[in-house]
Amino acid sequence: MPPQLSPLFKLAVFTVLMLTVATFAVGVAYSIYIPNPTASQSTAEAKLFQAASYGLTALVGLLTGKAA
């Protein structure tokens, strides 16, 4: 029988997942709508993708920590 997940853990995973998806979507939209970005715009785009990768890292940490 699989272990029961607490509602607080489900909320944490859902929140991190939605923030990750949102930052990735904003980064993609940013790169599509600004065809020739300035240096500061390129930096902002890179930071959005970096935030999305950190969100994925946090999700993996949450899920592997719960599974182990």
Secondary structure, 3 states (H helix, E strand, C coil): CCCCCCHHHHHHHHHHHHHHHHHHHHHHHHHHHCCCCCHHHHHHHHHHHHHHHHHHHHHHHHHHHHHC
